[in-house]
């Protein structure tokens, strides 16, 4: 089973990273992350906070876009191109195929989070007045290494994930030479991955029975509701009827709580009476994994009963 799931996941990753749309998204995200340097200068004594907050918000938003795009399109492409008809007659369960797709999509999203995250860490190092020599040496060395890896590699798609991880480690090490809050930023990246895991599961649930457009619309709607789950759960407005309040509270209970993955800054930097940053990360990632498993179970049940003839 694991070998079959791994093969599907690897092929999904290879297919996804060849999509030029993702590189367009990465280019736009990179431009915004670099622009935060200029944006920070417009603030009054809050340059570093503006760079970090706008950068993290941009990474979160673009990772959501990537997750929705891939989750709503890749499974449908297999059906549209009829490659699914070649795969399913082989000794592979539909649930294994779906899980493989899920792993490939989340691996792709995580790779792009690492790439965008490395850019933000480099920008934060610039903002924190890191050594000019290291600021120039880090991206130039990474660029040279990427060029050599692409030149030598038989499969160029296999280069992207190791490069993203190396870039993240190098830029984190560079940012650590300053007083930039590297630990909290890396924790935010982990929460972005948790959001990707959950949102991709939502997208595959809808994709198991719907078209790409409707899947994207439904997934985006669930994400918006999930980001408002905290507000709906504590809605006390007198303008709303008791029935409406009850309905909002019920929706807050069943909708995936994506608010968990964008906590206030102090949550990841300060120890509270109930739990510290590590406890918050563990509980949020556990929530993401459990909820994703439930959604994938329903998606597999629907996909197994779907007739492709």
Phi and psi restraints in degrees (value plus and minus 20) as a CYANA .aco file:
   2 UNK   PHI     -84.7   -44.7
   2 UNK   PSI     -56.0   -16.0
   3 UNK   PHI     -84.3   -44.3
   3 UNK   PSI     -60.7   -20.7
   4 UNK   PHI     -88.7   -48.7
   4 UNK   PSI     -63.5   -23.5
   5 UNK   PHI     -83.0   -43.0
   5 UNK   PSI     -61.5   -21.5
   6 UNK   PHI     -81.8   -41.8
   6 UNK   PSI     -62.4   -22.4
   7 UNK   PHI     -84.3   -44.3
   7 UNK   PSI     -64.4   -24.4
   8 UNK   PHI     -83.7   -43.7
   8 UNK   PSI     -63.3   -23.3
   9 UNK   PHI     -82.8   -42.8
   9 UNK   PSI     -62.2   -22.2
  10 UNK   PHI     -85.5   -45.5
  10 UNK   PSI     -63.0   -23.0
  11 UNK   PHI     -85.5   -45.5
  11 UNK   PSI     -56.4   -16.4
  12 UNK   PHI     -84.1   -44.1
  12 UNK   PSI     -63.4   -23.4
  13 UNK   PHI     -80.5   -40.5
  13 UNK   PSI     -65.0   -25.0
  14 UNK   PHI     -81.8   -41.8
  14 UNK   PSI     -61.8   -21.8
  15 UNK   PHI     -85.9   -45.9
  15 UNK   PSI     -61.3   -21.3
  16 UNK   PHI     -88.2   -48.2
  16 UNK   PSI     -63.6   -23.6
  17 UNK   PHI     -92.9   -52.9
  17 UNK   PSI     -31.0     9.0
  18 UNK   PHI    -103.5   -63.5
  18 UNK   PSI     -30.2     9.8
  19 UNK   PHI     -93.8   -53.8
  19 UNK   PSI     100.9   140.9
  20 UNK   PHI     -89.4   -49.4
  20 UNK   PSI     -40.7    -0.7
  21 UNK   PHI     -80.7   -40.7
  21 UNK   PSI     -59.4   -19.4
  22 UNK   PHI     -84.4   -44.4
  22 UNK   PSI     -56.4   -16.4
  23 UNK   PHI     -92.9   -52.9
  23 UNK   PSI     -47.9    -7.9
  24 UNK   PHI     -86.4   -46.4
  24 UNK   PSI     -62.7   -22.7
  25 UNK   PHI     -82.1   -42.1
  25 UNK   PSI     -62.5   -22.5
  26 UNK   PHI     -83.9   -43.9
  26 UNK   PSI     -59.0   -19.0
  27 UNK   PHI     -85.2   -45.2
  27 UNK   PSI     -62.5   -22.5
  28 UNK   PHI     -85.2   -45.2
  28 UNK   PSI     -63.9   -23.9
  29 UNK   PHI     -81.9   -41.9
  29 UNK   PSI     -61.4   -21.4
  30 UNK   PHI     -83.3   -43.3
  30 UNK   PSI     -61.4   -21.4
  31 UNK   PHI     -82.8   -42.8
  31 UNK   PSI     -60.8   -20.8
  32 UNK   PHI     -86.8   -46.8
  32 UNK   PSI     -61.3   -21.3
  33 UNK   PHI     -83.3   -43.3
  33 UNK   PSI     -60.1   -20.1
  34 UNK   PHI     -89.5   -49.5
  34 UNK   PSI     -53.9   -13.9
  35 UNK   PHI     -87.3   -47.3
  35 UNK   PSI     -41.7    -1.7
  36 UNK   PHI     -81.4   -41.4
  36 UNK   PSI     -44.5    -4.5
  37 UNK   PHI     -81.7   -41.7
  37 UNK   PSI     -65.9   -25.9
  38 UNK   PHI     -90.1   -50.1
  38 UNK   PSI     -56.6   -16.6
  39 UNK   PHI     -84.8   -44.8
  39 UNK   PSI     -57.8   -17.8
  40 UNK   PHI     -84.0   -44.0
  40 UNK   PSI     -53.0   -13.0
  41 UNK   PHI     -88.7   -48.7
  41 UNK   PSI     -38.9     1.1
  42 UNK   PHI    -100.9   -60.9
  42 UNK   PSI     -34.2     5.8
  43 UNK   PHI    -106.3   -66.3
  43 UNK   PSI     145.7   185.7
  44 UNK   PHI    -123.6   -83.6
  44 UNK   PSI      83.4   123.4
  45 UNK   PHI      39.6    79.6
  45 UNK   PSI       3.1    43.1
  46 UNK   PHI    -150.1  -110.1
  46 UNK   PSI      10.6    50.6
  47 UNK   PHI     -79.3   -39.3
  47 UNK   PSI     -68.2   -28.2
  48 UNK   PHI     -87.1   -47.1
  48 UNK   PSI     -58.6   -18.6
  49 UNK   PHI     -86.0   -46.0
  49 UNK   PSI     -59.6   -19.6
  50 UNK   PHI     -85.9   -45.9
  50 UNK   PSI     -64.9   -24.9
  51 UNK   PHI     -79.7   -39.7
  51 UNK   PSI     -65.9   -25.9
  52 UNK   PHI     -88.7   -48.7
  52 UNK   PSI     -67.3   -27.3
  53 UNK   PHI     -86.5   -46.5
  53 UNK   PSI     -66.0   -26.0
  54 UNK   PHI     -86.7   -46.7
  54 UNK   PSI     -58.9   -18.9
  55 UNK   PHI     -84.0   -44.0
  55 UNK   PSI     -66.8   -26.8
  56 UNK   PHI     -85.0   -45.0
  56 UNK   PSI     -59.1   -19.1
  57 UNK   PHI     -83.9   -43.9
  57 UNK   PSI     -58.0   -18.0
  58 UNK   PHI     -86.6   -46.6
  58 UNK   PSI     -63.8   -23.8
  59 UNK   PHI     -82.3   -42.3
  59 UNK   PSI     -63.3   -23.3
  60 UNK   PHI     -80.7   -40.7
  60 UNK   PSI     -65.7   -25.7
  61 UNK   PHI     -84.8   -44.8
  61 UNK   PSI     -66.6   -26.6
  62 UNK   PHI     -92.2   -52.2
  62 UNK   PSI     -50.8   -10.8
  63 UNK   PHI     -87.2   -47.2
  63 UNK   PSI     -54.5   -14.5
  64 UNK   PHI     -85.0   -45.0
  64 UNK   PSI     -62.9   -22.9
  65 UNK   PHI     -80.1   -40.1
  65 UNK   PSI     -64.4   -24.4
  66 UNK   PHI     -82.5   -42.5
  66 UNK   PSI     -63.9   -23.9
  67 UNK   PHI     -82.9   -42.9
  67 UNK   PSI     -65.9   -25.9
  68 UNK   PHI     -85.0   -45.0
  68 UNK   PSI     -63.1   -23.1
  69 UNK   PHI     -81.8   -41.8
  69 UNK   PSI     -70.0   -30.0
  70 UNK   PHI     -90.9   -50.9
  70 UNK   PSI     -62.0   -22.0
  71 UNK   PHI     -84.3   -44.3
  71 UNK   PSI     -49.9    -9.9
  72 UNK   PHI    -111.6   -71.6
  72 UNK   PSI     -33.6     6.4
  73 UNK   PHI    -133.4   -93.4
  73 UNK   PSI     -55.8   -15.8
  74 UNK   PHI     -87.0   -47.0
  74 UNK   PSI     -62.2   -22.2
  75 UNK   PHI     -86.5   -46.5
  75 UNK   PSI     -59.9   -19.9
  76 UNK   PHI     -85.5   -45.5
  76 UNK   PSI     -55.4   -15.4
  77 UNK   PHI     -82.3   -42.3
  77 UNK   PSI     -56.5   -16.5
  78 UNK   PHI     -83.1   -43.1
  78 UNK   PSI     -55.8   -15.8
  79 UNK   PHI     -96.8   -56.8
  79 UNK   PSI     -63.1   -23.1
  80 UNK   PHI     -85.5   -45.5
  80 UNK   PSI     -61.2   -21.2
  81 UNK   PHI    -103.3   -63.3
  81 UNK   PSI     -22.2    17.8
  82 UNK   PHI      44.6    84.6
  82 UNK   PSI      -3.3    36.7
  83 UNK   PHI     -90.3   -50.3
  83 UNK   PSI     -44.3    -4.3
  84 UNK   PHI     -83.6   -43.6
  84 UNK   PSI     -52.2   -12.2
  85 UNK   PHI     -89.2   -49.2
  85 UNK   PSI     -42.1    -2.1
  86 UNK   PHI    -104.7   -64.7
  86 UNK   PSI     -52.6   -12.6
  87 UNK   PHI     -98.9   -58.9
  87 UNK   PSI     -66.2   -26.2
  88 UNK   PHI     -84.8   -44.8
  88 UNK   PSI     -52.7   -12.7
  89 UNK   PHI     -85.1   -45.1
  89 UNK   PSI     -36.3     3.7
  90 UNK   PHI     -96.3   -56.3
  90 UNK   PSI     146.8   186.8
  91 UNK   PHI     -92.3   -52.3
  91 UNK   PSI      50.0    90.0
  92 UNK   PHI    -162.9  -122.9
  92 UNK   PSI     110.6   150.6
  93 UNK   PHI     -95.9   -55.9
  93 UNK   PSI     134.4   174.4
  94 UNK   PHI     -84.4   -44.4
  94 UNK   PSI     -54.5   -14.5
  95 UNK   PHI     -84.2   -44.2
  95 UNK   PSI     -58.5   -18.5
  96 UNK   PHI     -86.2   -46.2
  96 UNK   PSI     -58.8   -18.8
  97 UNK   PHI     -82.9   -42.9
  97 UNK   PSI     -63.5   -23.5
  98 UNK   PHI     -86.6   -46.6
  98 UNK   PSI     -62.9   -22.9
  99 UNK   PHI     -85.2   -45.2
  99 UNK   PSI     -58.3   -18.3
 100 UNK   PHI     -81.8   -41.8
 100 UNK   PSI     -62.2   -22.2
 101 UNK   PHI     -80.9   -40.9
 101 UNK   PSI     -62.7   -22.7
 102 UNK   PHI     -80.8   -40.8
 102 UNK   PSI     -66.2   -26.2
 103 UNK   PHI     -84.5   -44.5
 103 UNK   PSI     -60.9   -20.9
 104 UNK   PHI     -83.9   -43.9
 104 UNK   PSI     -60.9   -20.9
 105 UNK   PHI     -88.0   -48.0
 105 UNK   PSI     -64.8   -24.8
 106 UNK   PHI     -87.6   -47.6
 106 UNK   PSI     -54.5   -14.5
 107 UNK   PHI     -85.2   -45.2
 107 UNK   PSI     -59.3   -19.3
 108 UNK   PHI     -84.9   -44.9
 108 UNK   PSI     -66.5   -26.5
 109 UNK   PHI     -81.5   -41.5
 109 UNK   PSI     -61.8   -21.8
 110 UNK   PHI     -83.4   -43.4
 110 UNK   PSI     -56.3   -16.3
 111 UNK   PHI     -82.7   -42.7
 111 UNK   PSI     -63.5   -23.5
 112 UNK   PHI     -92.6   -52.6
 112 UNK   PSI     -49.9    -9.9
 113 UNK   PHI     -83.4   -43.4
 113 UNK   PSI     -61.9   -21.9
 114 UNK   PHI     -84.0   -44.0
 114 UNK   PSI     -60.6   -20.6
 115 UNK   PHI     -85.0   -45.0
 115 UNK   PSI     -68.6   -28.6
 116 UNK   PHI     -85.4   -45.4
 116 UNK   PSI     -56.5   -16.5
 117 UNK   PHI     -84.8   -44.8
 117 UNK   PSI     -57.8   -17.8
 118 UNK   PHI     -85.5   -45.5
 118 UNK   PSI     -56.0   -16.0
 119 UNK   PHI     -85.2   -45.2
 119 UNK   PSI     -63.0   -23.0
 120 UNK   PHI     -84.5   -44.5
 120 UNK   PSI     -60.9   -20.9
 121 UNK   PHI     -83.3   -43.3
 121 UNK   PSI     -58.1   -18.1
 122 UNK   PHI     -85.5   -45.5
 122 UNK   PSI     -61.9   -21.9
 123 UNK   PHI     -82.4   -42.4
 123 UNK   PSI     -61.4   -21.4
 124 UNK   PHI     -84.2   -44.2
 124 UNK   PSI     -55.8   -15.8
 125 UNK   PHI     -86.0   -46.0
 125 UNK   PSI     -59.2   -19.2
 126 UNK   PHI     -82.1   -42.1
 126 UNK   PSI     -65.5   -25.5
 127 UNK   PHI     -82.4   -42.4
 127 UNK   PSI     -53.2   -13.2
 128 UNK   PHI    -110.3   -70.3
 128 UNK   PSI      -7.3    32.7
 129 UNK   PHI      42.1    82.1
 129 UNK   PSI      29.6    69.6
 130 UNK   PHI     -90.6   -50.6
 130 UNK   PSI     148.4   188.4
 131 UNK   PHI     -79.1   -39.1
 131 UNK   PSI     111.0   151.0
 132 UNK   PHI     -82.0   -42.0
 132 UNK   PSI     -57.3   -17.3
 133 UNK   PHI     -79.3   -39.3
 133 UNK   PSI     -67.4   -27.4
 134 UNK   PHI     -90.7   -50.7
 134 UNK   PSI     -53.1   -13.1
 135 UNK   PHI     -83.8   -43.8
 135 UNK   PSI     -54.4   -14.4
 136 UNK   PHI    -103.9   -63.9
 136 UNK   PSI     -56.3   -16.3
 137 UNK   PHI     -89.9   -49.9
 137 UNK   PSI     -57.8   -17.8
 138 UNK   PHI     -81.7   -41.7
 138 UNK   PSI     -77.0   -37.0
 139 UNK   PHI     -88.4   -48.4
 139 UNK   PSI     -53.1   -13.1
 140 UNK   PHI     -88.2   -48.2
 140 UNK   PSI     -59.8   -19.8
 141 UNK   PHI     -86.7   -46.7
 141 UNK   PSI     -61.9   -21.9
 142 UNK   PHI     -83.8   -43.8
 142 UNK   PSI     -61.5   -21.5
 143 UNK   PHI     -83.8   -43.8
 143 UNK   PSI     -61.6   -21.6
 144 UNK   PHI     -85.1   -45.1
 144 UNK   PSI     -62.6   -22.6
 145 UNK   PHI     -83.2   -43.2
 145 UNK   PSI     -59.0   -19.0
 146 UNK   PHI     -85.3   -45.3
 146 UNK   PSI     -62.2   -22.2
 147 UNK   PHI     -82.4   -42.4
 147 UNK   PSI     -63.1   -23.1
 148 UNK   PHI     -86.3   -46.3
 148 UNK   PSI     -60.1   -20.1
 149 UNK   PHI     -84.4   -44.4
 149 UNK   PSI     -62.5   -22.5
 150 UNK   PHI     -86.3   -46.3
 150 UNK   PSI     -53.8   -13.8
 151 UNK   PHI     -90.5   -50.5
 151 UNK   PSI     -56.3   -16.3
 152 UNK   PHI    -110.4   -70.4
 152 UNK   PSI     -41.2    -1.2
 153 UNK   PHI     -95.5   -55.5
 153 UNK   PSI     120.3   160.3
 154 UNK   PHI     -97.6   -57.6
 154 UNK   PSI     -56.0   -16.0
 155 UNK   PHI    -138.5   -98.5
 155 UNK   PSI      84.1   124.1
 156 UNK   PHI     -88.3   -48.3
 156 UNK   PSI     -44.2    -4.2
 157 UNK   PHI     -87.7   -47.7
 157 UNK   PSI     -43.5    -3.5
 158 UNK   PHI     -93.6   -53.6
 158 UNK   PSI     -32.8     7.2
 159 UNK   PHI    -100.3   -60.3
 159 UNK   PSI     -48.3    -8.3
 160 UNK   PHI     -84.1   -44.1
 160 UNK   PSI     -66.9   -26.9
 161 UNK   PHI     -85.1   -45.1
 161 UNK   PSI     -70.2   -30.2
 162 UNK   PHI     -79.2   -39.2
 162 UNK   PSI     -58.6   -18.6
 163 UNK   PHI     -83.4   -43.4
 163 UNK   PSI     -61.9   -21.9
 164 UNK   PHI     -81.4   -41.4
 164 UNK   PSI     -62.1   -22.1
 165 UNK   PHI     -87.4   -47.4
 165 UNK   PSI     -62.4   -22.4
 166 UNK   PHI     -84.6   -44.6
 166 UNK   PSI     -61.5   -21.5
 167 UNK   PHI     -82.8   -42.8
 167 UNK   PSI     -59.8   -19.8
 168 UNK   PHI     -85.5   -45.5
 168 UNK   PSI     -62.9   -22.9
 169 UNK   PHI     -85.7   -45.7
 169 UNK   PSI     -63.6   -23.6
 170 UNK   PHI     -85.0   -45.0
 170 UNK   PSI     -65.2   -25.2
 171 UNK   PHI     -91.2   -51.2
 171 UNK   PSI     -51.4   -11.4
 172 UNK   PHI     -85.3   -45.3
 172 UNK   PSI     -61.3   -21.3
 173 UNK   PHI     -84.0   -44.0
 173 UNK   PSI     -58.3   -18.3
 174 UNK   PHI     -84.3   -44.3
 174 UNK   PSI     -65.1   -25.1
 175 UNK   PHI     -86.0   -46.0
 175 UNK   PSI     -48.1    -8.1
 176 UNK   PHI     -88.6   -48.6
 176 UNK   PSI     -37.7     2.3
 177 UNK   PHI     -95.0   -55.0
 177 UNK   PSI     -26.6    13.4
 178 UNK   PHI    -134.2   -94.2
 178 UNK   PSI    -192.3  -152.3
 179 UNK   PHI    -117.1   -77.1
 179 UNK   PSI       1.9    41.9
 180 UNK   PHI     -86.9   -46.9
 180 UNK   PSI     123.6   163.6
 181 UNK   PHI     -97.1   -57.1
 181 UNK   PSI      51.9    91.9
 182 UNK   PHI     -84.3   -44.3
 182 UNK   PSI     -61.1   -21.1
 183 UNK   PHI     -80.8   -40.8
 183 UNK   PSI     -66.0   -26.0
 184 UNK   PHI     -88.3   -48.3
 184 UNK   PSI     -52.4   -12.4
 185 UNK   PHI     -88.5   -48.5
 185 UNK   PSI     -63.7   -23.7
 186 UNK   PHI     -83.8   -43.8
 186 UNK   PSI     -55.9   -15.9
 187 UNK   PHI     -83.5   -43.5
 187 UNK   PSI     -58.4   -18.4
 188 UNK   PHI     -84.4   -44.4
 188 UNK   PSI     -57.3   -17.3
 189 UNK   PHI     -83.1   -43.1
 189 UNK   PSI     -60.4   -20.4
 190 UNK   PHI     -82.8   -42.8
 190 UNK   PSI     -59.6   -19.6
 191 UNK   PHI     -86.8   -46.8
 191 UNK   PSI     -53.1   -13.1
 192 UNK   PHI     -81.6   -41.6
 192 UNK   PSI     -60.0   -20.0
 193 UNK   PHI     -85.6   -45.6
 193 UNK   PSI     -60.0   -20.0
 194 UNK   PHI     -80.7   -40.7
 194 UNK   PSI     -59.7   -19.7
 195 UNK   PHI     -85.5   -45.5
 195 UNK   PSI     -59.0   -19.0
 196 UNK   PHI     -81.6   -41.6
 196 UNK   PSI     -63.7   -23.7
 197 UNK   PHI     -78.2   -38.2
 197 UNK   PSI     -65.6   -25.6
 198 UNK   PHI     -93.2   -53.2
 198 UNK   PSI     -62.8   -22.8
 199 UNK   PHI     -88.1   -48.1
 199 UNK   PSI     -56.1   -16.1
 200 UNK   PHI     -85.0   -45.0
 200 UNK   PSI     -57.6   -17.6
 201 UNK   PHI     -83.3   -43.3
 201 UNK   PSI     -60.4   -20.4
 202 UNK   PHI     -81.4   -41.4
 202 UNK   PSI     -65.5   -25.5
 203 UNK   PHI     -83.2   -43.2
 203 UNK   PSI     -61.2   -21.2
 204 UNK   PHI     -90.2   -50.2
 204 UNK   PSI     -50.1   -10.1
 205 UNK   PHI     -81.3   -41.3
 205 UNK   PSI     -67.5   -27.5
 206 UNK   PHI     -91.3   -51.3
 206 UNK   PSI     -56.0   -16.0
 207 UNK   PHI     -87.8   -47.8
 207 UNK   PSI     -40.8    -0.8
 208 UNK   PHI     -89.2   -49.2
 208 UNK   PSI     -35.0     5.0
 209 UNK   PHI    -161.0  -121.0
 209 UNK   PSI     -17.6    22.4
 210 UNK   PHI    -148.3  -108.3
 210 UNK   PSI     157.3   197.3
 211 UNK   PHI    -106.7   -66.7
 211 UNK   PSI     143.4   183.4
 212 UNK   PHI     -78.0   -38.0
 212 UNK   PSI     -60.9   -20.9
 213 UNK   PHI     -84.0   -44.0
 213 UNK   PSI     -69.1   -29.1
 214 UNK   PHI     -86.5   -46.5
 214 UNK   PSI     -56.8   -16.8
 215 UNK   PHI     -81.5   -41.5
 215 UNK   PSI     -65.7   -25.7
 216 UNK   PHI     -82.1   -42.1
 216 UNK   PSI     -62.4   -22.4
 217 UNK   PHI     -86.4   -46.4
 217 UNK   PSI     -65.1   -25.1
 218 UNK   PHI     -83.9   -43.9
 218 UNK   PSI     -63.3   -23.3
 219 UNK   PHI     -85.0   -45.0
 219 UNK   PSI     -63.4   -23.4
 220 UNK   PHI     -82.2   -42.2
 220 UNK   PSI     -58.9   -18.9
 221 UNK   PHI     -84.1   -44.1
 221 UNK   PSI     -62.0   -22.0
 222 UNK   PHI     -83.9   -43.9
 222 UNK   PSI     -59.2   -19.2
 223 UNK   PHI     -83.6   -43.6
 223 UNK   PSI     -63.9   -23.9
 224 UNK   PHI     -82.6   -42.6
 224 UNK   PSI     -64.0   -24.0
 225 UNK   PHI     -82.5   -42.5
 225 UNK   PSI     -60.5   -20.5
 226 UNK   PHI     -85.3   -45.3
 226 UNK   PSI     -54.4   -14.4
 227 UNK   PHI     -92.2   -52.2
 227 UNK   PSI     -36.5     3.5
 228 UNK   PHI    -124.6   -84.6
 228 UNK   PSI     -10.4    29.6
 229 UNK   PHI     -80.5   -40.5
 229 UNK   PSI     -60.8   -20.8
 230 UNK   PHI     -82.8   -42.8
 230 UNK   PSI     -61.7   -21.7
 231 UNK   PHI     -86.5   -46.5
 231 UNK   PSI     -60.4   -20.4
 232 UNK   PHI     -87.2   -47.2
 232 UNK   PSI     -55.8   -15.8
 233 UNK   PHI     -88.7   -48.7
 233 UNK   PSI     -46.4    -6.4
 234 UNK   PHI    -134.2   -94.2
 234 UNK   PSI       3.4    43.4
 235 UNK   PHI     -87.9   -47.9
 235 UNK   PSI     101.7   141.7
 236 UNK   PHI    -149.3  -109.3
 236 UNK   PSI      -3.6    36.4
 237 UNK   PHI     -82.6   -42.6
 237 UNK   PSI     116.0   156.0
 238 UNK   PHI     -93.3   -53.3
 238 UNK   PSI     -34.8     5.2
 239 UNK   PHI     -94.8   -54.8
 239 UNK   PSI     -34.9     5.1
 240 UNK   PHI    -118.6   -78.6
 240 UNK   PSI     124.2   164.2
 241 UNK   PHI     -94.2   -54.2
 241 UNK   PSI     144.0   184.0
 242 UNK   PHI     -82.3   -42.3
 242 UNK   PSI     -55.8   -15.8
 243 UNK   PHI     -85.5   -45.5
 243 UNK   PSI     -60.6   -20.6
 244 UNK   PHI     -86.7   -46.7
 244 UNK   PSI     -60.3   -20.3
 245 UNK   PHI     -82.7   -42.7
 245 UNK   PSI     -61.8   -21.8
 246 UNK   PHI     -84.2   -44.2
 246 UNK   PSI     -60.1   -20.1
 247 UNK   PHI     -84.2   -44.2
 247 UNK   PSI     -61.4   -21.4
 248 UNK   PHI     -86.0   -46.0
 248 UNK   PSI     -60.8   -20.8
 249 UNK   PHI     -84.4   -44.4
 249 UNK   PSI     -58.8   -18.8
 250 UNK   PHI     -85.9   -45.9
 250 UNK   PSI     -62.7   -22.7
 251 UNK   PHI     -83.0   -43.0
 251 UNK   PSI     -57.2   -17.2
 252 UNK   PHI     -85.1   -45.1
 252 UNK   PSI     -50.1   -10.1
 253 UNK   PHI     -95.9   -55.9
 253 UNK   PSI     -56.7   -16.7
 254 UNK   PHI    -115.3   -75.3
 254 UNK   PSI     -41.2    -1.2
 255 UNK   PHI     -96.7   -56.7
 255 UNK   PSI     117.7   157.7
 256 UNK   PHI     -76.7   -36.7
 256 UNK   PSI     111.0   151.0
 257 UNK   PHI    -106.3   -66.3
 257 UNK   PSI      67.6   107.6
 258 UNK   PHI     -95.4   -55.4
 258 UNK   PSI     -28.9    11.1
 259 UNK   PHI     -83.2   -43.2
 259 UNK   PSI     -46.0    -6.0
 260 UNK   PHI     -80.6   -40.6
 260 UNK   PSI     -47.3    -7.3
 261 UNK   PHI    -113.5   -73.5
 261 UNK   PSI     -18.4    21.6
 262 UNK   PHI    -151.1  -111.1
 262 UNK   PSI      43.8    83.8
 263 UNK   PHI     -94.4   -54.4
 263 UNK   PSI     143.8   183.8
 264 UNK   PHI     -79.2   -39.2
 264 UNK   PSI     134.8   174.8
 265 UNK   PHI     -77.8   -37.8
 265 UNK   PSI     -60.0   -20.0
 266 UNK   PHI     -87.9   -47.9
 266 UNK   PSI     -39.9     0.1
 267 UNK   PHI     -83.1   -43.1
 267 UNK   PSI     -54.1   -14.1
 268 UNK   PHI    -115.2   -75.2
 268 UNK   PSI     -17.8    22.2
 269 UNK   PHI    -143.9  -103.9
 269 UNK   PSI     -37.7     2.3
 270 UNK   PHI    -141.7  -101.7
 270 UNK   PSI     130.2   170.2
 271 UNK   PHI    -111.3   -71.3
 271 UNK   PSI     107.1   147.1
 272 UNK   PHI    -121.3   -81.3
 272 UNK   PSI     157.7   197.7
 273 UNK   PHI     -87.5   -47.5
 273 UNK   PSI     -51.4   -11.4
 274 UNK   PHI    -107.4   -67.4
 274 UNK   PSI     -65.6   -25.6
 275 UNK   PHI    -178.9  -138.9
 275 UNK   PSI     137.7   177.7
 276 UNK   PHI    -115.7   -75.7
 276 UNK   PSI    -192.5  -152.5
 277 UNK   PHI     -77.5   -37.5
 277 UNK   PSI     -61.6   -21.6
 278 UNK   PHI     -85.0   -45.0
 278 UNK   PSI     -58.6   -18.6
 279 UNK   PHI     -84.7   -44.7
 279 UNK   PSI     -59.6   -19.6
 280 UNK   PHI     -85.4   -45.4
 280 UNK   PSI     -63.2   -23.2
 281 UNK   PHI     -81.5   -41.5
 281 UNK   PSI     -64.5   -24.5
 282 UNK   PHI     -83.3   -43.3
 282 UNK   PSI     -63.9   -23.9
 283 UNK   PHI     -87.9   -47.9
 283 UNK   PSI     -59.5   -19.5
 284 UNK   PHI     -88.1   -48.1
 284 UNK   PSI     -63.2   -23.2
 285 UNK   PHI     -88.5   -48.5
 285 UNK   PSI     -56.3   -16.3
 286 UNK   PHI     -83.1   -43.1
 286 UNK   PSI     -61.9   -21.9
 287 UNK   PHI     -79.1   -39.1
 287 UNK   PSI     -65.4   -25.4
 288 UNK   PHI     -82.0   -42.0
 288 UNK   PSI     -65.3   -25.3
 289 UNK   PHI     -87.2   -47.2
 289 UNK   PSI     -62.2   -22.2
 290 UNK   PHI     -87.6   -47.6
 290 UNK   PSI     -66.0   -26.0
 291 UNK   PHI     -85.0   -45.0
 291 UNK   PSI     -59.4   -19.4
 292 UNK   PHI     -83.6   -43.6
 292 UNK   PSI     -60.2   -20.2
 293 UNK   PHI     -82.7   -42.7
 293 UNK   PSI     -59.9   -19.9
 294 UNK   PHI     -84.6   -44.6
 294 UNK   PSI     -65.8   -25.8
 295 UNK   PHI     -84.6   -44.6
 295 UNK   PSI     -60.7   -20.7
 296 UNK   PHI     -86.7   -46.7
 296 UNK   PSI     -52.0   -12.0
 297 UNK   PHI     -83.2   -43.2
 297 UNK   PSI     -66.6   -26.6
 298 UNK   PHI     -84.2   -44.2
 298 UNK   PSI     -60.9   -20.9
 299 UNK   PHI     -82.2   -42.2
 299 UNK   PSI     -60.9   -20.9
 300 UNK   PHI     -85.5   -45.5
 300 UNK   PSI     -59.0   -19.0
 301 UNK   PHI     -84.6   -44.6
 301 UNK   PSI     -61.9   -21.9
 302 UNK   PHI     -87.7   -47.7
 302 UNK   PSI     -64.8   -24.8
 303 UNK   PHI     -86.0   -46.0
 303 UNK   PSI     -53.0   -13.0
 304 UNK   PHI     -88.2   -48.2
 304 UNK   PSI     -50.9   -10.9
 305 UNK   PHI    -112.0   -72.0
 305 UNK   PSI     -20.0    20.0
 306 UNK   PHI     -98.1   -58.1
 306 UNK   PSI     117.8   157.8
 307 UNK   PHI    -119.2   -79.2
 307 UNK   PSI     101.2   141.2
 308 UNK   PHI    -122.2   -82.2
 308 UNK   PSI     -15.1    24.9
